[in-house]
Amino acid sequence: MIGLTHRATPNIRTSCDGVSAGADCFVQTRRTFITGVFQEGALESLRGKMNYYDGIEARLIRVLVFLRDTQDTSGGWGSYLSPSNCNGTRNATAPCSIVWEKLIVAGHSQGAGHAAVIARDHTVDTVVMLAGPTDHRGKTIFPSYTLSGGLATPAGGGNYRGLVHTDEEFYTAATTHWGPDRLNAGSHGHTTSNTTENCYSATRPNVPAHSCVVTNDMFYGIWESFWPWPPGLPVAFRRGAPKPCLSIARPCPRTCEGGPA
């Protein structure tokens, strides 16, 4: 698993909700955070202020190069980079590209929307969305970037998976984006109304439903279904996945912790 820290401000949902003319604000701002390069139509507050090396792609490339060359030279991390002799980001002597189709991309809340946009622009193995995507305007308008017609990673087929609490603020947004005319998560789009442990209840209002889907290990079985494993592999040995999980949210579920894939 690779859990990336990256620029996460301003808040995309609340900021783009207030942009009256920017129909593409949500997707273009997410692309700005992903690529590290300002995209026309993104929030104007990012123009000239987005550092390329704070983008998700540049940070992922640098981590993979470090793992391949220094930290874990026998871990096979180079297989997620192309070409095989690449040595860094866009300013390197041999720039790397990410082999997206080998990656499971996961995110919580705002990160769930990033995962969906990565899958819109690239073919990935699987997308995991926890408590998101959150994007909406008002209560009934949901941006179109998750519509199935424009996805590099095809809708349905278990490609998109998610978990959201029914009592949380973004339940309607998340399940709308997962819908059959959009990402088509189908049976892989899980909802919960649980009020025990770390989930919200009337008697525990300071424990939000929005975060419990990534902090409460009672959902271990659902998390486990999000990351495909070889058939018959004992649970005790399920620490290193056959494909790495790129987590673009914090914290990451327990299934996503541990050593390299």
TORVODO-315248 format. One record per residue (C-alpha): residue number from 1; x, y, z. Coordinates in steps of 0.02 Angstrom, whole numbers, plus 50000, padded with zeros to 5 digits. Layout:
<tilos>
<tilo><k>NUM</k><u>X</u><v>Y</v><w>Z</w></tilo>
...
</tilos>
This chain:
<tilos>
<tilo><k>1</k><u>50000</u><v>50000</v><w>50000</w></tilo>
<tilo><k>2</k><u>50054</u><v>50177</v><w>49963</w></tilo>
<tilo><k>3</k><u>49965</u><v>50312</v><w>50063</w></tilo>
<tilo><k>4</k><u>50002</u><v>50482</v><w>49987</w></tilo>
<tilo><k>5</k><u>49994</u><v>50650</v><w>50071</w></tilo>
<tilo><k>6</k><u>49959</u><v>50789</v><w>49947</w></tilo>
<tilo><k>7</k><u>49881</u><v>50960</v><w>49932</w></tilo>
<tilo><k>8</k><u>49699</u><v>50950</v><w>49987</w></tilo>
<tilo><k>9</k><u>49645</u><v>51132</v><w>50003</w></tilo>
<tilo><k>10</k><u>49537</u><v>51220</v><w>49961</w></tilo>
<tilo><k>11</k><u>49391</u><v>51103</v><w>49993</w></tilo>
<tilo><k>12</k><u>49328</u><v>51059</v><w>49820</w></tilo>
<tilo><k>13</k><u>49146</u><v>51024</v><w>49859</w></tilo>
<tilo><k>14</k><u>49111</u><v>51182</v><w>49956</w></tilo>
<tilo><k>15</k><u>49216</u><v>51294</v><w>49844</w></tilo>
<tilo><k>16</k><u>49148</u><v>51230</v><w>49678</w></tilo>
<tilo><k>17</k><u>48971</u><v>51234</v><w>49747</w></tilo>
<tilo><k>18</k><u>48987</u><v>51423</v><w>49749</w></tilo>
<tilo><k>19</k><u>49051</u><v>51442</v><w>49571</w></tilo>
<tilo><k>20</k><u>48896</u><v>51489</v><w>49472</w></tilo>
<tilo><k>21</k><u>48969</u><v>51475</v><w>49295</w></tilo>
<tilo><k>22</k><u>49098</u><v>51338</v><w>49320</w></tilo>
<tilo><k>23</k><u>49010</u><v>51179</v><w>49264</w></tilo>
<tilo><k>24</k><u>49178</u><v>51088</v><w>49256</w></tilo>
<tilo><k>25</k><u>49246</u><v>51157</v><w>49420</w></tilo>
<tilo><k>26</k><u>49238</u><v>50992</v><w>49512</w></tilo>
<tilo><k>27</k><u>49328</u><v>50885</v><w>49383</w></tilo>
<tilo><k>28</k><u>49454</u><v>51018</v><w>49331</w></tilo>
<tilo><k>29</k><u>49501</u><v>51059</v><w>49511</w></tilo>
<tilo><k>30</k><u>49524</u><v>50875</v><w>49548</w></tilo>
<tilo><k>31</k><u>49632</u><v>50857</v><w>49392</w></tilo>
<tilo><k>32</k><u>49736</u><v>51004</v><w>49455</w></tilo>
<tilo><k>33</k><u>49768</u><v>50913</v><w>49620</w></tilo>
<tilo><k>34</k><u>49803</u><v>50750</v><w>49529</w></tilo>
<tilo><k>35</k><u>49922</u><v>50816</v><w>49394</w></tilo>
<tilo><k>36</k><u>49997</u><v>50961</v><w>49492</w></tilo>
<tilo><k>37</k><u>49962</u><v>51071</v><w>49341</w></tilo>
<tilo><k>38</k><u>49824</u><v>51203</v><w>49338</w></tilo>
<tilo><k>39</k><u>49679</u><v>51150</v><w>49227</w></tilo>
<tilo><k>40</k><u>49568</u><v>51281</v><w>49146</w></tilo>
<tilo><k>41</k><u>49399</u><v>51281</v><w>49232</w></tilo>
<tilo><k>42</k><u>49474</u><v>51239</v><w>49402</w></tilo>
<tilo><k>43</k><u>49457</u><v>51354</v><w>49551</w></tilo>
<tilo><k>44</k><u>49541</u><v>51518</v><w>49507</w></tilo>
<tilo><k>45</k><u>49622</u><v>51525</v><w>49679</w></tilo>
<tilo><k>46</k><u>49738</u><v>51385</v><w>49619</w></tilo>
<tilo><k>47</k><u>49800</u><v>51477</v><w>49464</w></tilo>
<tilo><k>48</k><u>49987</u><v>51505</v><w>49483</w></tilo>
<tilo><k>49</k><u>49985</u><v>51427</v><w>49656</w></tilo>
<tilo><k>50</k><u>49982</u><v>51241</v><w>49620</w></tilo>
<tilo><k>51</k><u>50154</u><v>51162</v><w>49642</w></tilo>
<tilo><k>52</k><u>50183</u><v>51019</v><w>49519</w></tilo>
<tilo><k>53</k><u>50274</u><v>50919</v><w>49652</w></tilo>
<tilo><k>54</k><u>50124</u><v>50930</v><w>49768</w></tilo>
<tilo><k>55</k><u>50016</u><v>50839</v><w>49640</w></tilo>
<tilo><k>56</k><u>49965</u><v>50658</v><w>49664</w></tilo>
<tilo><k>57</k><u>50051</u><v>50594</v><w>49506</w></tilo>
<tilo><k>58</k><u>50221</u><v>50673</v><w>49542</w></tilo>
<tilo><k>59</k><u>50219</u><v>50613</v><w>49722</w></tilo>
<tilo><k>60</k><u>50171</u><v>50437</v><w>49671</w></tilo>
<tilo><k>61</k><u>50310</u><v>50429</v><w>49540</w></tilo>
<tilo><k>62</k><u>50440</u><v>50489</v><w>49665</w></tilo>
<tilo><k>63</k><u>50385</u><v>50361</v><w>49794</w></tilo>
<tilo><k>64</k><u>50388</u><v>50218</v><w>49668</w></tilo>
<tilo><k>65</k><u>50561</u><v>50267</v><w>49606</w></tilo>
<tilo><k>66</k><u>50625</u><v>50275</v><w>49786</w></tilo>
<tilo><k>67</k><u>50551</u><v>50105</v><w>49828</w></tilo>
<tilo><k>68</k><u>50619</u><v>50028</v><w>49668</w></tilo>
<tilo><k>69</k><u>50795</u><v>50099</v><w>49683</w></tilo>
<tilo><k>70</k><u>50824</u><v>50118</v><w>49870</w></tilo>
<tilo><k>71</k><u>50696</u><v>50059</v><w>49997</w></tilo>
<tilo><k>72</k><u>50640</u><v>49891</v><w>49926</w></tilo>
<tilo><k>73</k><u>50745</u><v>49846</v><w>49775</w></tilo>
<tilo><k>74</k><u>50674</u><v>49668</v><w>49763</w></tilo>
<tilo><k>75</k><u>50492</u><v>49720</v><w>49784</w></tilo>
<tilo><k>76</k><u>50449</u><v>49737</v><w>49600</w></tilo>
<tilo><k>77</k><u>50397</u><v>49920</v><w>49614</w></tilo>
<tilo><k>78</k><u>50472</u><v>49960</v><w>49444</w></tilo>
<tilo><k>79</k><u>50332</u><v>49863</v><w>49360</w></tilo>
<tilo><k>80</k><u>50214</u><v>50008</v><w>49402</w></tilo>
<tilo><k>81</k><u>50324</u><v>50131</v><w>49306</w></tilo>
<tilo><k>82</k><u>50359</u><v>50151</v><w>49120</w></tilo>
<tilo><k>83</k><u>50481</u><v>50145</v><w>49035</w></tilo>
<tilo><k>84</k><u>50585</u><v>50023</v><w>49136</w></tilo>
<tilo><k>85</k><u>50737</u><v>50139</v><w>49136</w></tilo>
<tilo><k>86</k><u>50643</u><v>50295</v><w>49193</w></tilo>
<tilo><k>87</k><u>50713</u><v>50391</v><w>49341</w></tilo>
<tilo><k>88</k><u>50591</u><v>50524</v><w>49399</w></tilo>
<tilo><k>89</k><u>50456</u><v>50652</v><w>49360</w></tilo>
<tilo><k>90</k><u>50437</u><v>50767</v><w>49210</w></tilo>
<tilo><k>91</k><u>50604</u><v>50856</v><w>49237</w></tilo>
<tilo><k>92</k><u>50707</u><v>50697</v><w>49253</w></tilo>
<tilo><k>93</k><u>50825</u><v>50639</v><w>49117</w></tilo>
<tilo><k>94</k><u>50709</u><v>50490</v><w>49087</w></tilo>
<tilo><k>95</k><u>50533</u><v>50540</v><w>49147</w></tilo>
<tilo><k>96</k><u>50419</u><v>50404</v><w>49215</w></tilo>
<tilo><k>97</k><u>50238</u><v>50368</v><w>49176</w></tilo>
<tilo><k>98</k><u>50125</u><v>50275</v><w>49297</w></tilo>
<tilo><k>99</k><u>50059</u><v>50105</v><w>49241</w></tilo>
<tilo><k>100</k><u>49885</u><v>50144</v><w>49305</w></tilo>
<tilo><k>101</k><u>49804</u><v>49982</v><w>49248</w></tilo>
<tilo><k>102</k><u>49900</u><v>49887</v><w>49382</w></tilo>
<tilo><k>103</k><u>49838</u><v>49998</v><w>49524</w></tilo>
<tilo><k>104</k><u>49691</u><v>49991</v><w>49642</w></tilo>
<tilo><k>105</k><u>49650</u><v>50174</v><w>49680</w></tilo>
<tilo><k>106</k><u>49563</u><v>50212</v><w>49844</w></tilo>
<tilo><k>107</k><u>49506</u><v>50371</v><w>49929</w></tilo>
<tilo><k>108</k><u>49399</u><v>50434</v><w>50072</w></tilo>
<tilo><k>109</k><u>49284</u><v>50587</v><w>50060</w></tilo>
<tilo><k>110</k><u>49370</u><v>50712</v><w>49945</w></tilo>
<tilo><k>111</k><u>49493</u><v>50573</v><w>49901</w></tilo>
<tilo><k>112</k><u>49349</u><v>50466</v><w>49837</w></tilo>
<tilo><k>113</k><u>49316</u><v>50597</v><w>49705</w></tilo>
<tilo><k>114</k><u>49501</u><v>50600</v><w>49659</w></tilo>
<tilo><k>115</k><u>49494</u><v>50411</v><w>49636</w></tilo>
<tilo><k>116</k><u>49343</u><v>50428</v><w>49522</w></tilo>
<tilo><k>117</k><u>49427</u><v>50561</v><w>49415</w></tilo>
<tilo><k>118</k><u>49587</u><v>50458</v><w>49400</w></tilo>
<tilo><k>119</k><u>49476</u><v>50315</v><w>49337</w></tilo>
<tilo><k>120</k><u>49389</u><v>50435</v><w>49218</w></tilo>
<tilo><k>121</k><u>49556</u><v>50482</v><w>49140</w></tilo>
<tilo><k>122</k><u>49651</u><v>50317</v><w>49156</w></tilo>
<tilo><k>123</k><u>49613</u><v>50132</v><w>49152</w></tilo>
<tilo><k>124</k><u>49644</u><v>50067</v><w>49328</w></tilo>
<tilo><k>125</k><u>49618</u><v>49896</v><w>49406</w></tilo>
<tilo><k>126</k><u>49488</u><v>49945</v><w>49536</w></tilo>
<tilo><k>127</k><u>49420</u><v>50105</v><w>49616</w></tilo>
<tilo><k>128</k><u>49375</u><v>50107</v><w>49802</w></tilo>
<tilo><k>129</k><u>49269</u><v>50253</v><w>49863</w></tilo>
<tilo><k>130</k><u>49239</u><v>50274</v><w>50050</w></tilo>
<tilo><k>131</k><u>49107</u><v>50404</v><w>50098</w></tilo>
<tilo><k>132</k><u>49112</u><v>50483</v><w>49926</w></tilo>
<tilo><k>133</k><u>49117</u><v>50554</v><w>49797</w></tilo>
<tilo><k>134</k><u>49044</u><v>50701</v><w>49891</w></tilo>
<tilo><k>135</k><u>49020</u><v>50823</v><w>49746</w></tilo>
<tilo><k>136</k><u>48852</u><v>50908</v><w>49728</w></tilo>
<tilo><k>137</k><u>48775</u><v>51080</v><w>49705</w></tilo>
<tilo><k>138</k><u>48629</u><v>51117</v><w>49817</w></tilo>
<tilo><k>139</k><u>48537</u><v>50956</v><w>49858</w></tilo>
<tilo><k>140</k><u>48492</u><v>50890</v><w>49686</w></tilo>
<tilo><k>141</k><u>48628</u><v>50937</v><w>49561</w></tilo>
<tilo><k>142</k><u>48772</u><v>50815</v><w>49542</w></tilo>
<tilo><k>143</k><u>48919</u><v>50852</v><w>49424</w></tilo>
<tilo><k>144</k><u>48926</u><v>50745</v><w>49270</w></tilo>
<tilo><k>145</k><u>49105</u><v>50683</v><w>49279</w></tilo>
<tilo><k>146</k><u>49050</u><v>50513</v><w>49347</w></tilo>
<tilo><k>147</k><u>48930</u><v>50479</v><w>49202</w></tilo>
<tilo><k>148</k><u>48975</u><v>50312</v><w>49124</w></tilo>
<tilo><k>149</k><u>48997</u><v>50378</v><w>48946</w></tilo>
<tilo><k>150</k><u>49162</u><v>50465</v><w>48981</w></tilo>
<tilo><k>151</k><u>49255</u><v>50340</v><w>49088</w></tilo>
<tilo><k>152</k><u>49423</u><v>50263</v><w>49039</w></tilo>
<tilo><k>153</k><u>49391</u><v>50131</v><w>49172</w></tilo>
<tilo><k>154</k><u>49223</u><v>50058</v><w>49117</w></tilo>
<tilo><k>155</k><u>49073</u><v>50071</v><w>49233</w></tilo>
<tilo><k>156</k><u>49008</u><v>49914</v><w>49316</w></tilo>
<tilo><k>157</k><u>49092</u><v>49745</v><w>49321</w></tilo>
<tilo><k>158</k><u>49154</u><v>49773</v><w>49499</w></tilo>
<tilo><k>159</k><u>49272</u><v>49908</v><w>49440</w></tilo>
<tilo><k>160</k><u>49196</u><v>50035</v><w>49561</w></tilo>
<tilo><k>161</k><u>49168</u><v>49989</v><w>49744</w></tilo>
<tilo><k>162</k><u>49115</u><v>50091</v><w>49893</w></tilo>
<tilo><k>163</k><u>49052</u><v>50106</v><w>50071</w></tilo>
<tilo><k>164</k><u>48949</u><v>50247</v><w>50145</w></tilo>
<tilo><k>165</k><u>48844</u><v>50271</v><w>50303</w></tilo>
<tilo><k>166</k><u>48659</u><v>50309</v><w>50278</w></tilo>
<tilo><k>167</k><u>48660</u><v>50443</v><w>50414</w></tilo>
<tilo><k>168</k><u>48801</u><v>50547</v><w>50343</w></tilo>
<tilo><k>169</k><u>48793</u><v>50711</v><w>50248</w></tilo>
<tilo><k>170</k><u>48855</u><v>50642</v><w>50082</w></tilo>
<tilo><k>171</k><u>48752</u><v>50482</v><w>50073</w></tilo>
<tilo><k>172</k><u>48643</u><v>50545</v><w>49929</w></tilo>
<tilo><k>173</k><u>48791</u><v>50615</v><w>49833</w></tilo>
<tilo><k>174</k><u>48894</u><v>50455</v><w>49850</w></tilo>
<tilo><k>175</k><u>48754</u><v>50336</v><w>49802</w></tilo>
<tilo><k>176</k><u>48703</u><v>50448</v><w>49656</w></tilo>
<tilo><k>177</k><u>48880</u><v>50442</v><w>49586</w></tilo>
<tilo><k>178</k><u>48881</u><v>50254</v><w>49611</w></tilo>
<tilo><k>179</k><u>48714</u><v>50237</v><w>49518</w></tilo>
<tilo><k>180</k><u>48680</u><v>50127</v><w>49365</w></tilo>
<tilo><k>181</k><u>48691</u><v>50274</v><w>49243</w></tilo>
<tilo><k>182</k><u>48857</u><v>50330</v><w>49317</w></tilo>
<tilo><k>183</k><u>48992</u><v>50221</v><w>49397</w></tilo>
<tilo><k>184</k><u>48871</u><v>50075</v><w>49416</w></tilo>
<tilo><k>185</k><u>48944</u><v>50005</v><w>49576</w></tilo>
<tilo><k>186</k><u>48793</u><v>49890</v><w>49593</w></tilo>
<tilo><k>187</k><u>48814</u><v>49761</v><w>49730</w></tilo>
<tilo><k>188</k><u>48989</u><v>49827</v><w>49762</w></tilo>
<tilo><k>189</k><u>48917</u><v>49990</v><w>49827</w></tilo>
<tilo><k>190</k><u>48889</u><v>49954</v><w>50011</w></tilo>
<tilo><k>191</k><u>48787</u><v>50057</v><w>50135</w></tilo>
<tilo><k>192</k><u>48776</u><v>50041</v><w>50323</w></tilo>
<tilo><k>193</k><u>48661</u><v>50109</v><w>50458</w></tilo>
<tilo><k>194</k><u>48765</u><v>50042</v><w>50602</w></tilo>
<tilo><k>195</k><u>48764</u><v>50148</v><w>50760</w></tilo>
<tilo><k>196</k><u>48880</u><v>50043</v><w>50868</w></tilo>
<tilo><k>197</k><u>49065</u><v>50058</v><w>50901</w></tilo>
<tilo><k>198</k><u>49139</u><v>50209</v><w>50811</w></tilo>
<tilo><k>199</k><u>48987</u><v>50255</v><w>50706</w></tilo>
<tilo><k>200</k><u>48872</u><v>50401</v><w>50738</w></tilo>
<tilo><k>201</k><u>48722</u><v>50384</v><w>50850</w></tilo>
<tilo><k>202</k><u>48610</u><v>50505</v><w>50944</w></tilo>
<tilo><k>203</k><u>48705</u><v>50466</v><w>51103</w></tilo>
<tilo><k>204</k><u>48877</u><v>50487</v><w>51022</w></tilo>
<tilo><k>205</k><u>48860</u><v>50642</v><w>50913</w></tilo>
<tilo><k>206</k><u>49047</u><v>50676</v><w>50912</w></tilo>
<tilo><k>207</k><u>49085</u><v>50516</v><w>50817</w></tilo>
<tilo><k>208</k><u>49035</u><v>50556</v><w>50638</w></tilo>
<tilo><k>209</k><u>48965</u><v>50428</v><w>50518</w></tilo>
<tilo><k>210</k><u>49074</u><v>50505</v><w>50383</w></tilo>
<tilo><k>211</k><u>49236</u><v>50439</v><w>50459</w></tilo>
<tilo><k>212</k><u>49179</u><v>50277</v><w>50539</w></tilo>
<tilo><k>213</k><u>49182</u><v>50185</v><w>50371</w></tilo>
<tilo><k>214</k><u>49372</u><v>50199</v><w>50374</w></tilo>
<tilo><k>215</k><u>49405</u><v>50188</v><w>50561</w></tilo>
<tilo><k>216</k><u>49289</u><v>50051</v><w>50623</w></tilo>
<tilo><k>217</k><u>49361</u><v>49878</v><w>50597</w></tilo>
<tilo><k>218</k><u>49188</u><v>49801</v><w>50604</w></tilo>
<tilo><k>219</k><u>49190</u><v>49838</v><w>50417</w></tilo>
<tilo><k>220</k><u>49344</u><v>49730</v><w>50391</w></tilo>
<tilo><k>221</k><u>49247</u><v>49605</v><w>50286</w></tilo>
<tilo><k>222</k><u>49186</u><v>49742</v><w>50168</w></tilo>
<tilo><k>223</k><u>49359</u><v>49821</v><w>50156</w></tilo>
<tilo><k>224</k><u>49429</u><v>49650</v><w>50115</w></tilo>
<tilo><k>225</k><u>49309</u><v>49632</v><w>49969</w></tilo>
<tilo><k>226</k><u>49374</u><v>49794</v><w>49894</w></tilo>
<tilo><k>227</k><u>49551</u><v>49729</v><w>49867</w></tilo>
<tilo><k>228</k><u>49549</u><v>49570</v><w>49760</w></tilo>
<tilo><k>229</k><u>49653</u><v>49428</v><w>49829</w></tilo>
<tilo><k>230</k><u>49710</u><v>49261</v><w>49758</w></tilo>
<tilo><k>231</k><u>49576</u><v>49128</v><w>49793</w></tilo>
<tilo><k>232</k><u>49607</u><v>49025</v><w>49949</w></tilo>
<tilo><k>233</k><u>49742</u><v>49137</v><w>50021</w></tilo>
<tilo><k>234</k><u>49726</u><v>49128</v><w>50211</w></tilo>
<tilo><k>235</k><u>49671</u><v>49288</v><w>50297</w></tilo>
<tilo><k>236</k><u>49827</u><v>49287</v><w>50406</w></tilo>
<tilo><k>237</k><u>49935</u><v>49308</v><w>50251</w></tilo>
<tilo><k>238</k><u>49833</u><v>49446</v><w>50171</w></tilo>
<tilo><k>239</k><u>49955</u><v>49584</v><w>50212</w></tilo>
<tilo><k>240</k><u>50032</u><v>49609</v><w>50040</w></tilo>
<tilo><k>241</k><u>49909</u><v>49626</v><w>49897</w></tilo>
<tilo><k>242</k><u>49947</u><v>49564</v><w>49721</w></tilo>
<tilo><k>243</k><u>49915</u><v>49743</v><w>49665</w></tilo>
<tilo><k>244</k><u>49962</u><v>49896</v><w>49767</w></tilo>
<tilo><k>245</k><u>49830</u><v>50005</v><w>49844</w></tilo>
<tilo><k>246</k><u>49856</u><v>50190</v><w>49813</w></tilo>
<tilo><k>247</k><u>49765</u><v>50277</v><w>49955</w></tilo>
<tilo><k>248</k><u>49731</u><v>50462</v><w>49925</w></tilo>
<tilo><k>249</k><u>49647</u><v>50491</v><w>50091</w></tilo>
<tilo><k>250</k><u>49693</u><v>50479</v><w>50274</w></tilo>
<tilo><k>251</k><u>49671</u><v>50368</v><w>50371</w></tilo>
<tilo><k>252</k><u>49675</u><v>50209</v><w>50268</w></tilo>
<tilo><k>253</k><u>49580</u><v>50052</v><w>50320</w></tilo>
<tilo><k>254</k><u>49679</u><v>49917</v><w>50408</w></tilo>
<tilo><k>255</k><u>49674</u><v>49806</v><w>50253</w></tilo>
<tilo><k>256</k><u>49777</u><v>49937</v><w>50163</w></tilo>
<tilo><k>257</k><u>49918</u><v>49946</v><w>50289</w></tilo>
<tilo><k>258</k><u>50079</u><v>49849</v><w>50298</w></tilo>
<tilo><k>259</k><u>50218</u><v>49802</v><w>50179</w></tilo>
<tilo><k>260</k><u>50236</u><v>49823</v><w>49994</w></tilo>
<tilo><k>261</k><u>50125</u><v>49733</v><w>49872</w></tilo>
</tilos>
